Amino acid sequence: MSTGRVIEITGESPVGFEDAIEQAIGRAAITVRRMQSAWVKEQRVSIVDGAISTYQVNLLVTFVLEE
């Protein structure tokens, strides 16, 4: 039997939501082992002078605890 844990992380990108997700997962993978899935909890954009400047996502990431 395995036990999982869920953490919330945030990623940002000037390119788009998909890039923000990849940035967040890539950074988390440096310190979090055994990640299994991620759920996009929230998406936001920052607007400057009427144009989108930053895409931001909040993710819930599930990983399995080491036995």
C-alpha positions in Angstrom: 0.0 0.0 0.0 1.2 3.5 -0.8 0.4 6.9 0.7 0.2 10.1 -1.4 0.4 13.7 -0.5 -0.9 16.8 -2.3 0.9 20.1 -2.5 -0.1 23.3 -4.2 2.3 25.1 -6.5 2.2 28.1 -8.8 3.8 28.7 -12.2 4.1 31.8 -14.3 4.9 32.5 -17.9 4.7 35.3 -20.4 4.1 32.8 -23.2 0.9 30.9 -22.1 -0.9 28.6 -19.7 0.8 25.4 -21.0 4.2 27.0 -20.5 3.3 28.1 -17.0 2.3 24.5 -16.2 5.6 23.1 -17.6 7.6 25.7 -15.7 5.9 24.8 -12.4 6.2 21.0 -12.9 9.8 21.3 -14.0 10.8 23.4 -11.0 8.9 21.1 -8.6 10.6 18.1 -10.1 14.0 19.3 -8.8 13.0 18.7 -5.2 9.8 16.6 -5.2 10.2 13.0 -6.1 7.6 10.5 -7.3 5.1 13.0 -8.7 2.2 11.3 -10.3 -0.4 13.8 -11.4 -1.3 17.5 -11.4 -4.7 19.2 -11.4 -5.1 22.8 -12.7 -6.9 24.4 -9.8 -6.9 28.0 -11.1 -5.8 30.1 -14.1 -5.2 33.8 -14.1 -3.7 36.5 -16.3 -2.1 39.8 -15.6 -3.0 42.6 -17.9 -0.9 45.6 -18.7 -2.0 48.4 -21.0 -4.9 46.2 -22.3 -2.7 43.2 -23.2 -1.9 40.0 -21.3 1.5 40.2 -19.7 1.7 37.1 -17.6 -0.2 33.8 -17.5 -0.4 32.1 -14.0 -1.6 28.7 -12.9 -2.1 27.1 -9.5 -1.7 23.4 -9.5 -2.4 20.6 -7.1 0.3 18.1 -7.4 0.1 14.5 -6.1 3.2 12.5 -5.2 3.7 9.2 -3.5 5.5 9.2 -0.1 8.6 7.0 0.1 8.1 3.9 2.3 
